[in-house]
């Protein structure tokens, strides 16, 4: 019961991140929104690990953390050096 | 789930909801980055603490690795984003959110 409430709330966070990704005036807003989406998915997986007590999915979290970080860094470098690239 | 773990998990989900709402309501991009970059790792930390109460010592070690990886990398990434936005088209910090706290005028 508790896990489903927490999952619903993380789903709401994902929806707000999606709304910000849709609205976000600047590109950077969209990057941050996607990053918050990734972290909310990670938290949902952690809630599932808490609910079932199995650490089957925990390595997924490590991969998502690193991939989310790399994506944000790549996007911020793109934003910063955009005028030279074109 | 033990009640303590459930409490941690619910607290983490509320903090995550706060970061989502903060990202929607703040007007300047800087405040939005701040809300997203700070609150979401804390939300994950709380849920990870709750989850580590449930799993054995091996699970706690795995959650520690993931928590350290996230807490070290996410703020750095959001900071890089701050810097990228600030260097290309600096956003004038209006009269709201940050200007009142930092005490000096940016316009």
N, CA and C atoms of all chains as a GROMACS GRO file, in nm:
protein
  579
    1UNK      N    1   0.084  -0.119   0.000
    1UNK     CA    2   0.000   0.000   0.000
    1UNK      C    3   0.089   0.126   0.000
    2UNK      N    4   0.187   0.125   0.096
    2UNK     CA    5   0.274   0.242   0.103
    2UNK      C    6   0.350   0.255  -0.028
    3UNK      N    7   0.398   0.142  -0.080
    3UNK     CA    8   0.479   0.150  -0.202
    3UNK      C    9   0.397   0.208  -0.316
    4UNK      N   10   0.267   0.169  -0.324
    4UNK     CA   11   0.191   0.221  -0.438
    4UNK      C   12   0.169   0.371  -0.421
    5UNK      N   13   0.149   0.417  -0.298
    5UNK     CA   14   0.134   0.564  -0.281
    5UNK      C   15   0.261   0.633  -0.326
    6UNK      N   16   0.377   0.580  -0.280
    6UNK     CA   17   0.504   0.645  -0.316
    6UNK      C   18   0.523   0.642  -0.466
    7UNK      N   19   0.486   0.529  -0.530
    7UNK     CA   20   0.504   0.521  -0.675
    7UNK      C   21   0.416   0.623  -0.745
    8UNK      N   22   0.294   0.641  -0.694
    8UNK     CA   23   0.204   0.740  -0.759
    8UNK      C   24   0.265   0.878  -0.747
    9UNK      N   25   0.323   0.909  -0.629
    9UNK     CA   26   0.380   1.043  -0.609
    9UNK      C   27   0.500   1.062  -0.701
   10UNK      N   28   0.583   0.956  -0.716
   10UNK     CA   29   0.696   0.972  -0.808
   10UNK      C   30   0.646   0.985  -0.952
   11UNK      N   31   0.533   0.920  -0.981
   11UNK     CA   32   0.474   0.939  -1.114
   11UNK      C   33   0.433   1.084  -1.134
   12UNK      N   34   0.378   1.145  -1.028
   12UNK     CA   35   0.340   1.286  -1.038
   12UNK      C   36   0.463   1.371  -1.064
   13UNK      N   37   0.573   1.340  -0.994
   13UNK     CA   38   0.696   1.416  -1.019
   13UNK      C   39   0.738   1.401  -1.163
   14UNK      N   40   0.725   1.280  -1.216
   14UNK     CA   41   0.763   1.258  -1.355
   14UNK      C   42   0.673   1.341  -1.446
   15UNK      N   43   0.545   1.352  -1.412
   15UNK     CA   44   0.454   1.430  -1.495
   15UNK      C   45   0.494   1.577  -1.491
   16UNK      N   46   0.528   1.626  -1.370
   16UNK     CA   47   0.568   1.768  -1.364
   16UNK      C   48   0.697   1.790  -1.443
   17UNK      N   49   0.787   1.690  -1.436
   17UNK     CA   50   0.910   1.705  -1.516
   17UNK      C   51   0.874   1.707  -1.664
   18UNK      N   52   0.777   1.623  -1.703
   18UNK     CA   53   0.736   1.622  -1.843
   18UNK      C   54   0.676   1.755  -1.883
   19UNK      N   55   0.593   1.813  -1.794
   19UNK     CA   56   0.532   1.943  -1.826
   19UNK      C   57   0.641   2.048  -1.843
   20UNK      N   58   0.739   2.049  -1.748
   20UNK     CA   59   0.846   2.147  -1.761
   20UNK      C   60   0.926   2.120  -1.889
   21UNK      N   61   0.946   1.994  -1.924
   21UNK     CA   62   1.020   1.966  -2.048
   21UNK      C   63   0.940   2.016  -2.168
   22UNK      N   64   0.808   2.009  -2.160
   22UNK     CA   65   0.727   2.057  -2.273
   22UNK      C   66   0.727   2.208  -2.277
   23UNK      N   67   0.706   2.272  -2.161
   23UNK     CA   68   0.692   2.419  -2.160
   23UNK      C   69   0.829   2.483  -2.173
   24UNK      N   70   0.924   2.435  -2.098
   24UNK     CA   71   1.052   2.500  -2.070
   24UNK      C   72   1.100   2.593  -2.178
   25UNK      N   73   1.106   2.727  -2.156
   25UNK     CA   74   1.149   2.816  -2.263
   25UNK      C   75   1.288   2.781  -2.315
   26UNK      N   76   1.383   2.763  -2.223
   26UNK     CA   77   1.519   2.743  -2.273
   26UNK      C   78   1.549   2.594  -2.282
   27UNK      N   79   1.654   2.562  -2.359
   27UNK     CA   80   1.694   2.421  -2.373
   27UNK      C   81   1.736   2.366  -2.238
   28UNK      N   82   1.800   2.453  -2.158
   28UNK     CA   83   1.853   2.404  -2.030
   28UNK      C   84   1.740   2.358  -1.940
   29UNK      N   85   1.620   2.427  -1.949
   29UNK     CA   86   1.509   2.380  -1.867
   29UNK      C   87   1.472   2.239  -1.904
   30UNK      N   88   1.474   2.213  -2.035
   30UNK     CA   89   1.434   2.077  -2.077
   30UNK      C   90   1.535   1.975  -2.028
   31UNK      N   91   1.664   2.012  -2.029
   31UNK     CA   92   1.766   1.916  -1.984
   31UNK      C   93   1.745   1.885  -1.836
   32UNK      N   94   1.718   1.992  -1.758
   32UNK     CA   95   1.699   1.968  -1.615
   32UNK      C   96   1.574   1.886  -1.592
   33UNK      N   97   1.469   1.914  -1.671
   33UNK     CA   98   1.346   1.838  -1.652
   33UNK      C   99   1.370   1.689  -1.678
   34UNK      N  100   1.446   1.660  -1.784
   34UNK     CA  101   1.474   1.518  -1.812
   34UNK      C  102   1.557   1.457  -1.700
   35UNK      N  103   1.648   1.536  -1.645
   35UNK     CA  104   1.730   1.484  -1.536
   35UNK      C  105   1.644   1.453  -1.414
   36UNK      N  106   1.549   1.542  -1.384
   36UNK     CA  107   1.461   1.514  -1.271
   36UNK      C  108   1.377   1.391  -1.302
   37UNK      N  109   1.339   1.373  -1.430
   37UNK     CA  110   1.265   1.252  -1.467
   37UNK      C  111   1.346   1.127  -1.440
   38UNK      N  112   1.476   1.133  -1.476
   38UNK     CA  113   1.560   1.014  -1.454
   38UNK      C  114   1.569   0.985  -1.305
   39UNK      N  115   1.587   1.090  -1.224
   39UNK     CA  116   1.602   1.065  -1.080
   39UNK      C  117   1.472   1.014  -1.022
   40UNK      N  118   1.358   1.061  -1.075
   40UNK     CA  119   1.232   1.010  -1.018
   40UNK      C  120   1.213   0.864  -1.057
   41UNK      N  121   1.258   0.825  -1.177
   41UNK     CA  122   1.250   0.682  -1.212
   41UNK      C  123   1.340   0.601  -1.120
   42UNK      N  124   1.460   0.657  -1.093
   42UNK     CA  125   1.551   0.585  -1.002
   42UNK      C  126   1.486   0.568  -0.866
   43UNK      N  127   1.420   0.673  -0.818
   43UNK     CA  128   1.357   0.663  -0.686
   43UNK      C  129   1.244   0.560  -0.691
   44UNK      N  130   1.172   0.553  -0.801
   44UNK     CA  131   1.064   0.455  -0.810
   44UNK      C  132   1.122   0.314  -0.805
   45UNK      N  133   1.236   0.293  -0.873
   45UNK     CA  134   1.298   0.160  -0.868
   45UNK      C  135   1.344   0.130  -0.726
   46UNK      N  136   1.393   0.234  -0.657
   46UNK     CA  137   1.436   0.211  -0.518
   46UNK      C  138   1.315   0.178  -0.431
   47UNK      N  139   1.202   0.240  -0.458
   47UNK     CA  140   1.081   0.205  -0.382
   47UNK      C  141   1.045   0.061  -0.406
   48UNK      N  142   1.060   0.016  -0.531
   48UNK     CA  143   1.029  -0.125  -0.559
   48UNK      C  144   1.126  -0.215  -0.484
   49UNK      N  145   1.254  -0.175  -0.477
   49UNK     CA  146   1.350  -0.257  -0.402
   49UNK      C  147   1.310  -0.260  -0.255
   50UNK      N  148   1.262  -0.146  -0.204
   50UNK     CA  149   1.219  -0.142  -0.064
   50UNK      C  150   1.099  -0.233  -0.043
   51UNK      N  151   1.007  -0.232  -0.140
   51UNK     CA  152   0.885  -0.309  -0.123
   51UNK      C  153   0.915  -0.458  -0.124
   52UNK      N  154   0.994  -0.502  -0.224
   52UNK     CA  155   1.016  -0.646  -0.235
   52UNK      C  156   1.135  -0.690  -0.151
   53UNK      N  157   1.222  -0.596  -0.114
   53UNK     CA  158   1.336  -0.636  -0.033
   53UNK      C  159   1.444  -0.703  -0.113
   54UNK      N  160   1.431  -0.708  -0.248
   54UNK     CA  161   1.533  -0.775  -0.329
   54UNK      C  162   1.621  -0.668  -0.392
   55UNK      N  163   1.751  -0.700  -0.406
   55UNK     CA  164   1.841  -0.600  -0.465
   55UNK      C  165   1.866  -0.635  -0.610
   56UNK      N  166   1.766  -0.694  -0.674
   56UNK     CA  167   1.783  -0.737  -0.813
   56UNK      C  168   1.802  -0.614  -0.902
   57UNK      N  169   1.731  -0.504  -0.873
   57UNK     CA  170   1.729  -0.391  -0.966
   57UNK      C  171   1.827  -0.282  -0.928
   58UNK      N  172   1.904  -0.300  -0.821
   58UNK     CA  173   1.986  -0.187  -0.773
   58UNK      C  174   2.097  -0.151  -0.872
   59UNK      N  175   2.162  -0.248  -0.941
   59UNK     CA  176   2.262  -0.205  -1.040
   59UNK      C  177   2.202  -0.115  -1.148
   60UNK      N  178   2.073  -0.132  -1.179
   60UNK     CA  179   2.011  -0.043  -1.277
   60UNK      C  180   2.025   0.102  -1.231
   61UNK      N  181   2.010   0.124  -1.100
   61UNK     CA  182   2.017   0.261  -1.049
   61UNK      C  183   2.154   0.321  -1.075
   62UNK      N  184   2.259   0.240  -1.055
   62UNK     CA  185   2.392   0.296  -1.075
   62UNK      C  186   2.408   0.338  -1.221
   63UNK      N  187   2.361   0.253  -1.312
   63UNK     CA  188   2.375   0.286  -1.454
   63UNK      C  189   2.297   0.414  -1.486
   64UNK      N  190   2.175   0.425  -1.430
   64UNK     CA  191   2.094   0.543  -1.461
   64UNK      C  192   2.158   0.669  -1.406
   65UNK      N  193   2.221   0.658  -1.288
   65UNK     CA  194   2.283   0.777  -1.230
   65UNK      C  195   2.394   0.827  -1.323
   66UNK      N  196   2.477   0.734  -1.369
   66UNK     CA  197   2.591   0.778  -1.451
   66UNK      C  198   2.542   0.826  -1.586
   67UNK      N  199   2.444   0.756  -1.646
   67UNK     CA  200   2.398   0.797  -1.779
   67UNK      C  201   2.331   0.933  -1.770
   68UNK      N  202   2.252   0.955  -1.664
   68UNK     CA  203   2.185   1.085  -1.647
   68UNK      C  204   2.286   1.196  -1.634
   69UNK      N  205   2.392   1.168  -1.557
   69UNK     CA  206   2.494   1.270  -1.537
   69UNK      C  207   2.563   1.301  -1.670
   70UNK      N  208   2.602   1.195  -1.744
   70UNK     CA  209   2.673   1.219  -1.871
   70UNK      C  210   2.586   1.297  -1.968
   71UNK      N  211   2.455   1.264  -1.970
   71UNK     CA  212   2.367   1.335  -2.064
   71UNK      C  213   2.360   1.483  -2.029
   72UNK      N  214   2.347   1.512  -1.899
   72UNK     CA  215   2.335   1.653  -1.861
   72UNK      C  216   2.464   1.728  -1.892
   73UNK      N  217   2.578   1.664  -1.866
   73UNK     CA  218   2.705   1.732  -1.894
   73UNK      C  219   2.719   1.755  -2.043
   74UNK      N  220   2.683   1.654  -2.124
   74UNK     CA  221   2.695   1.671  -2.270
   74UNK      C  222   2.605   1.785  -2.316
   75UNK      N  223   2.484   1.791  -2.262
   75UNK     CA  224   2.392   1.896  -2.305
   75UNK      C  225   2.444   2.032  -2.262
   76UNK      N  226   2.499   2.040  -2.141
   76UNK     CA  227   2.546   2.173  -2.098
   76UNK      C  228   2.666   2.215  -2.179
   77UNK      N  229   2.752   2.119  -2.218
   77UNK     CA  230   2.864   2.160  -2.305
   77UNK      C  231   2.810   2.205  -2.439
   78UNK      N  232   2.706   2.138  -2.486
   78UNK     CA  233   2.650   2.181  -2.615
   78UNK      C  234   2.597   2.324  -2.604
   79UNK      N  235   2.526   2.351  -2.494
   79UNK     CA  236   2.469   2.486  -2.479
   79UNK      C  237   2.580   2.589  -2.477
   80UNK      N  238   2.691   2.552  -2.407
   80UNK     CA  239   2.795   2.652  -2.386
   80UNK      C  240   2.870   2.679  -2.515
   81UNK      N  241   2.901   2.575  -2.594
   81UNK     CA  242   2.986   2.598  -2.711
   81UNK      C  243   2.904   2.590  -2.838
   82UNK      N  244   2.774   2.629  -2.830
   82UNK     CA  245   2.688   2.611  -2.947
   82UNK      C  246   2.732   2.704  -3.059
   83UNK      N  247   2.765   2.831  -3.027
   83UNK     CA  248   2.789   2.924  -3.138
   83UNK      C  249   2.915   2.887  -3.213
   84UNK      N  250   3.013   2.824  -3.143
   84UNK     CA  251   3.135   2.789  -3.218
   84UNK      C  252   3.109   2.668  -3.306
   85UNK      N  253   3.016   2.580  -3.260
   85UNK     CA  254   2.999   2.455  -3.334
   85UNK      C  255   2.942   2.483  -3.472
   86UNK      N  256   2.844   2.575  -3.479
   86UNK     CA  257   2.778   2.592  -3.609
   86UNK      C  258   2.866   2.673  -3.705
   87UNK      N  259   0.673  -0.369   0.427
   87UNK     CA  260   0.779  -0.275   0.463
   87UNK      C  261   0.762  -0.240   0.610
   88UNK      N  262   0.875  -0.225   0.679
   88UNK     CA  263   0.865  -0.184   0.819
   88UNK      C  264   0.821  -0.038   0.822
   89UNK      N  265   0.751   0.004   0.928
   89UNK     CA  266   0.701   0.142   0.930
   89UNK      C  267   0.811   0.246   0.913
   90UNK      N  268   0.931   0.218   0.967
   90UNK     CA  269   1.037   0.319   0.954
   90UNK      C  270   1.073   0.335   0.806
   91UNK      N  271   1.087   0.220   0.735
   91UNK     CA  272   1.121   0.229   0.592
   91UNK      C  273   1.009   0.300   0.517
   92UNK      N  274   0.883   0.268   0.554
   92UNK     CA  275   0.772   0.334   0.485
   92UNK      C  276   0.778   0.484   0.509
   93UNK      N  277   0.813   0.525   0.631
   93UNK     CA  278   0.819   0.670   0.659
   93UNK      C  279   0.926   0.735   0.572
   94UNK      N  280   1.044   0.670   0.562
   94UNK     CA  281   1.150   0.728   0.479
   94UNK      C  282   1.105   0.737   0.334
   95UNK      N  283   1.040   0.630   0.286
   95UNK     CA  284   1.001   0.627   0.145
   95UNK      C  285   0.900   0.738   0.118
   96UNK      N  286   0.802   0.754   0.208
   96UNK     CA  287   0.700   0.858   0.185
   96UNK      C  288   0.763   0.997   0.193
   97UNK      N  289   0.856   1.014   0.287
   97UNK     CA  290   0.921   1.145   0.299
   97UNK      C  291   0.997   1.176   0.170
   98UNK      N  292   1.067   1.074   0.119
   98UNK     CA  293   1.141   1.095  -0.006
   98UNK      C  294   1.048   1.131  -0.120
   99UNK      N  295   0.932   1.068  -0.123
   99UNK     CA  296   0.841   1.098  -0.234
   99UNK      C  297   0.788   1.240  -0.220
  100UNK      N  298   0.762   1.286  -0.098
  100UNK     CA  299   0.714   1.425  -0.083
  100UNK      C  300   0.821   1.524  -0.125
  101UNK      N  301   0.948   1.497  -0.087
  101UNK     CA  302   1.056   1.588  -0.126
  101UNK      C  303   1.065   1.591  -0.278
  102UNK      N  304   1.047   1.472  -0.340
  102UNK     CA  305   1.054   1.469  -0.486
  102UNK      C  306   0.939   1.549  -0.547
  103UNK      N  307   0.821   1.538  -0.486
  103UNK     CA  308   0.707   1.617  -0.537
  103UNK      C  309   0.736   1.766  -0.522
  104UNK      N  310   0.801   1.803  -0.411
  104UNK     CA  311   0.836   1.944  -0.392
  104UNK      C  312   0.927   1.991  -0.504
  105UNK      N  313   1.025   1.907  -0.539
  105UNK     CA  314   1.117   1.951  -0.645
  105UNK      C  315   1.041   1.964  -0.776
  106UNK      N  316   0.943   1.874  -0.799
  106UNK     CA  317   0.865   1.886  -0.922
  106UNK      C  318   0.784   2.016  -0.922
  107UNK      N  319   0.718   2.044  -0.811
  107UNK     CA  320   0.636   2.167  -0.803
  107UNK      C  321   0.728   2.288  -0.814
  108UNK      N  322   0.844   2.281  -0.745
  108UNK     CA  323   0.937   2.394  -0.752
  108UNK      C  324   0.979   2.420  -0.895
  109UNK      N  325   1.000   2.311  -0.971
  109UNK     CA  326   1.042   2.330  -1.109
  109UNK      C  327   0.933   2.395  -1.192
  110UNK      N  328   0.808   2.376  -1.154
  110UNK     CA  329   0.700   2.435  -1.234
  110UNK      C  330   0.677   2.580  -1.195
  111UNK      N  331   0.686   2.609  -1.064
  111UNK     CA  332   0.638   2.740  -1.022
  111UNK      C  333   0.743   2.848  -1.030
  112UNK      N  334   0.871   2.817  -1.016
  112UNK     CA  335   0.970   2.926  -1.011
  112UNK      C  336   0.979   2.994  -1.147
  113UNK      N  337   1.006   3.123  -1.149
  113UNK     CA  338   1.000   3.200  -1.273
  113UNK      C  339   1.134   3.201  -1.344
  114UNK      N  340   1.244   3.220  -1.268
  114UNK     CA  341   1.372   3.231  -1.340
  114UNK      C  342   1.430   3.091  -1.356
  115UNK      N  343   1.503   3.066  -1.469
  115UNK     CA  344   1.560   2.932  -1.487
  115UNK      C  345   1.654   2.895  -1.373
  116UNK      N  346   1.726   2.994  -1.318
  116UNK     CA  347   1.821   2.958  -1.212
  116UNK      C  348   1.749   2.896  -1.094
  117UNK      N  349   1.636   2.958  -1.056
  117UNK     CA  350   1.564   2.901  -0.941
  117UNK      C  351   1.514   2.760  -0.974
  118UNK      N  352   1.475   2.739  -1.101
  118UNK     CA  353   1.427   2.605  -1.136
  118UNK      C  354   1.540   2.505  -1.130
  119UNK      N  355   1.658   2.544  -1.182
  119UNK     CA  356   1.770   2.449  -1.175
  119UNK      C  357   1.801   2.416  -1.030
  120UNK      N  358   1.795   2.523  -0.946
  120UNK     CA  359   1.829   2.502  -0.806
  120UNK      C  360   1.733   2.402  -0.744
  121UNK      N  361   1.603   2.422  -0.771
  121UNK     CA  362   1.504   2.331  -0.711
  121UNK      C  363   1.529   2.189  -0.758
  122UNK      N  364   1.552   2.173  -0.890
  122UNK     CA  365   1.566   2.037  -0.942
  122UNK      C  366   1.697   1.976  -0.894
  123UNK      N  367   1.806   2.053  -0.901
  123UNK     CA  368   1.936   1.996  -0.872
  123UNK      C  369   1.954   1.960  -0.727
  124UNK      N  370   1.882   2.030  -0.637
  124UNK     CA  371   1.903   2.003  -0.493
  124UNK      C  372   1.807   1.898  -0.442
  125UNK      N  373   1.677   1.912  -0.477
  125UNK     CA  374   1.579   1.831  -0.406
  125UNK      C  375   1.578   1.688  -0.456
  126UNK      N  376   1.608   1.667  -0.586
  126UNK     CA  377   1.588   1.530  -0.636
  126UNK      C  378   1.691   1.433  -0.580
  127UNK      N  379   1.821   1.469  -0.564
  127UNK     CA  380   1.908   1.369  -0.501
  127UNK      C  381   1.869   1.342  -0.356
  128UNK      N  382   1.820   1.448  -0.286
  128UNK     CA  383   1.781   1.425  -0.147
  128UNK      C  384   1.662   1.329  -0.142
  129UNK      N  385   1.569   1.346  -0.237
  129UNK     CA  386   1.454   1.254  -0.240
  129UNK      C  387   1.504   1.111  -0.262
  130UNK      N  388   1.600   1.095  -0.354
  130UNK     CA  389   1.649   0.959  -0.377
  130UNK      C  390   1.721   0.907  -0.254
  131UNK      N  391   1.796   0.995  -0.185
  131UNK     CA  392   1.868   0.949  -0.064
  131UNK      C  393   1.770   0.896   0.039
  132UNK      N  394   1.661   0.970   0.059
  132UNK     CA  395   1.565   0.926   0.161
  132UNK      C  396   1.506   0.790   0.124
  133UNK      N  397   1.471   0.775  -0.005
  133UNK     CA  398   1.413   0.647  -0.044
  133UNK      C  399   1.519   0.537  -0.033
  134UNK      N  400   1.645   0.570  -0.065
  134UNK     CA  401   1.750   0.468  -0.056
  134UNK      C  402   1.771   0.426   0.089
  135UNK      N  403   1.761   0.522   0.183
  135UNK     CA  404   1.775   0.485   0.324
  135UNK      C  405   1.661   0.391   0.363
  136UNK      N  406   1.540   0.428   0.320
  136UNK     CA  407   1.426   0.342   0.352
  136UNK      C  408   1.443   0.204   0.293
  137UNK      N  409   1.492   0.198   0.169
  137UNK     CA  410   1.506   0.068   0.103
  137UNK      C  411   1.618  -0.012   0.167
  138UNK      N  412   1.725   0.056   0.213
  138UNK     CA  413   1.837  -0.021   0.269
  138UNK      C  414   1.797  -0.081   0.402
  139UNK      N  415   1.695  -0.023   0.467
  139UNK     CA  416   1.650  -0.088   0.591
  139UNK      C  417   1.589  -0.225   0.560
  140UNK      N  418   1.534  -0.238   0.438
  140UNK     CA  419   1.464  -0.362   0.405
  140UNK      C  420   1.561  -0.469   0.358
  141UNK      N  421   1.662  -0.428   0.279
  141UNK     CA  422   1.751  -0.530   0.222
  141UNK      C  423   1.864  -0.558   0.320
  142UNK      N  424   1.936  -0.665   0.296
  142UNK     CA  425   2.045  -0.704   0.387
  142UNK      C  426   2.166  -0.614   0.368
  143UNK      N  427   2.278  -0.659   0.424
  143UNK     CA  428   2.399  -0.576   0.419
  143UNK      C  429   2.448  -0.560   0.276
  144UNK      N  430   2.430  -0.666   0.193
  144UNK     CA  431   2.474  -0.652   0.054
  144UNK      C  432   2.393  -0.542  -0.014
  145UNK      N  433   2.262  -0.540   0.010
  145UNK     CA  434   2.179  -0.436  -0.050
  145UNK      C  435   2.220  -0.299  -0.001
  146UNK      N  436   2.255  -0.291   0.128
  146UNK     CA  437   2.295  -0.158   0.181
  146UNK      C  438   2.420  -0.111   0.110
  147UNK      N  439   2.515  -0.203   0.086
  147UNK     CA  440   2.638  -0.161   0.017
  147UNK      C  441   2.605  -0.112  -0.123
  148UNK      N  442   2.516  -0.184  -0.192
  148UNK     CA  443   2.481  -0.143  -0.329
  148UNK      C  444   2.413  -0.007  -0.325
  149UNK      N  445   2.322   0.013  -0.231
  149UNK     CA  446   2.254   0.143  -0.227
  149UNK      C  447   2.353   0.253  -0.192
  150UNK      N  448   2.454   0.221  -0.109
  150UNK     CA  449   2.554   0.324  -0.076
  150UNK      C  450   2.629   0.365  -0.201
  151UNK      N  451   2.666   0.266  -0.284
  151UNK     CA  452   2.739   0.299  -0.407
  151UNK      C  453   2.653   0.389  -0.494
  152UNK      N  454   2.526   0.354  -0.513
  152UNK     CA  455   2.442   0.433  -0.602
  152UNK      C  456   2.420   0.571  -0.543
  153UNK      N  457   2.398   0.578  -0.410
  153UNK     CA  458   2.373   0.709  -0.348
  153UNK      C  459   2.495   0.798  -0.365
  154UNK      N  460   2.615   0.743  -0.340
  154UNK     CA  461   2.736   0.826  -0.354
  154UNK      C  462   2.749   0.869  -0.499
  155UNK      N  463   2.725   0.776  -0.593
  155UNK     CA  464   2.739   0.812  -0.735
  155UNK      C  465   2.644   0.926  -0.769
  156UNK      N  466   2.522   0.920  -0.719
  156UNK     CA  467   2.424   1.022  -0.758
  156UNK      C  468   2.456   1.154  -0.690
  157UNK      N  469   2.486   1.150  -0.559
  157UNK     CA  470   2.504   1.274  -0.485
  157UNK      C  471   2.628   1.347  -0.534
  158UNK      N  472   2.730   1.271  -0.581
  158UNK     CA  473   2.849   1.339  -0.630
  158UNK      C  474   2.827   1.396  -0.769
  159UNK      N  475   2.748   1.328  -0.852
  159UNK     CA  476   2.748   1.368  -0.993
  159UNK      C  477   2.635   1.466  -1.025
  160UNK      N  478   2.517   1.452  -0.964
  160UNK     CA  479   2.404   1.534  -1.009
  160UNK      C  480   2.428   1.683  -0.983
  161UNK      N  481   2.470   1.724  -0.859
  161UNK     CA  482   2.495   1.868  -0.841
  161UNK      C  483   2.600   1.922  -0.937
  162UNK      N  484   2.701   1.842  -0.968
  162UNK     CA  485   2.804   1.890  -1.061
  162UNK      C  486   2.741   1.914  -1.197
  163UNK      N  487   2.654   1.822  -1.241
  163UNK     CA  488   2.592   1.838  -1.373
  163UNK      C  489   2.504   1.962  -1.375
  164UNK      N  490   2.428   1.984  -1.267
  164UNK     CA  491   2.338   2.100  -1.268
  164UNK      C  492   2.421   2.227  -1.261
  165UNK      N  493   2.535   2.221  -1.189
  165UNK     CA  494   2.621   2.340  -1.184
  165UNK      C  495   2.675   2.371  -1.323
  166UNK      N  496   2.714   2.265  -1.397
  166UNK     CA  497   2.763   2.290  -1.534
  166UNK      C  498   2.654   2.355  -1.617
  167UNK      N  499   2.531   2.312  -1.593
  167UNK     CA  500   2.420   2.371  -1.669
  167UNK      C  501   2.405   2.518  -1.632
  168UNK      N  502   2.414   2.548  -1.499
  168UNK     CA  503   2.409   2.688  -1.454
  168UNK      C  504   2.512   2.769  -1.531
  169UNK      N  505   2.636   2.717  -1.534
  169UNK     CA  506   2.746   2.793  -1.594
  169UNK      C  507   2.722   2.810  -1.742
  170UNK      N  508   2.673   2.702  -1.808
  170UNK     CA  509   2.652   2.712  -1.953
  170UNK      C  510   2.549   2.820  -1.984
  171UNK      N  511   2.439   2.819  -1.908
  171UNK     CA  512   2.336   2.919  -1.935
  171UNK      C  513   2.388   3.058  -1.903
  172UNK      N  514   2.464   3.068  -1.791
  172UNK     CA  515   2.508   3.201  -1.748
  172UNK      C  516   2.609   3.260  -1.846
  173UNK      N  517   2.684   3.170  -1.913
  173UNK     CA  518   2.787   3.225  -2.004
  173UNK      C  519   2.726   3.260  -2.138
  174UNK      N  520   2.628   3.186  -2.183
  174UNK     CA  521   2.579   3.216  -2.319
  174UNK      C  522   2.478   3.330  -2.313
  175UNK      N  523   2.361   3.308  -2.251
  175UNK     CA  524   2.268   3.423  -2.245
  175UNK      C  525   2.228   3.439  -2.098
  176UNK      N  526   2.302   3.522  -2.022
  176UNK     CA  527   2.273   3.536  -1.878
  176UNK      C  528   2.133   3.585  -1.856
  177UNK      N  529   2.062   3.517  -1.769
  177UNK     CA  530   1.922   3.552  -1.742
  177UNK      C  531   1.922   3.662  -1.637
  178UNK      N  532   1.854   3.778  -1.661
  178UNK     CA  533   1.848   3.882  -1.558
  178UNK      C  534   1.765   3.830  -1.442
  179UNK      N  535   1.825   3.824  -1.324
  179UNK     CA  536   1.751   3.776  -1.208
  179UNK      C  537   1.656   3.885  -1.167
  180UNK      N  538   1.526   3.857  -1.171
  180UNK     CA  539   1.426   3.961  -1.148
  180UNK      C  540   1.417   3.995  -1.000
  181UNK      N  541   1.307   4.059  -0.962
  181UNK     CA  542   1.292   4.103  -0.824
  181UNK      C  543   1.254   3.983  -0.737
  182UNK      N  544   1.228   3.866  -0.798
  182UNK     CA  545   1.173   3.757  -0.713
  182UNK      C  546   1.284   3.666  -0.666
  183UNK      N  547   1.248   3.552  -0.612
  183UNK     CA  548   1.334   3.439  -0.575
  183UNK      C  549   1.472   3.479  -0.527
  184UNK      N  550   1.567   3.480  -0.620
  184UNK     CA  551   1.705   3.484  -0.572
  184UNK      C  552   1.747   3.626  -0.537
  185UNK      N  553   1.695   3.727  -0.612
  185UNK     CA  554   1.750   3.862  -0.592
  185UNK      C  555   1.728   3.904  -0.448
  186UNK      N  556   1.609   3.874  -0.393
  186UNK     CA  557   1.586   3.922  -0.256
  186UNK      C  558   1.681   3.853  -0.160
  187UNK      N  559   1.715   3.725  -0.185
  187UNK     CA  560   1.801   3.658  -0.087
  187UNK      C  561   1.943   3.707  -0.099
  188UNK      N  562   1.993   3.723  -0.224
  188UNK     CA  563   2.135   3.757  -0.233
  188UNK      C  564   2.158   3.902  -0.192
  189UNK      N  565   2.054   3.984  -0.189
  189UNK     CA  566   2.070   4.118  -0.133
  189UNK      C  567   2.126   4.218  -0.230
  190UNK      N  568   2.185   4.174  -0.344
  190UNK     CA  569   2.235   4.278  -0.435
  190UNK      C  570   2.153   4.270  -0.563
  191UNK      N  571   2.144   4.384  -0.632
  191UNK     CA  572   2.058   4.394  -0.750
  191UNK      C  573   2.135   4.346  -0.872
  192UNK      N  574   2.064   4.274  -0.961
  192UNK     CA  575   2.135   4.223  -1.078
  192UNK      C  576   2.098   4.299  -1.203
  193UNK      N  577   1.985   4.376  -1.200
  193UNK     CA  578   1.942   4.436  -1.328
  193UNK      C  579   2.039   4.543  -1.374
   0.00000   0.00000   0.00000
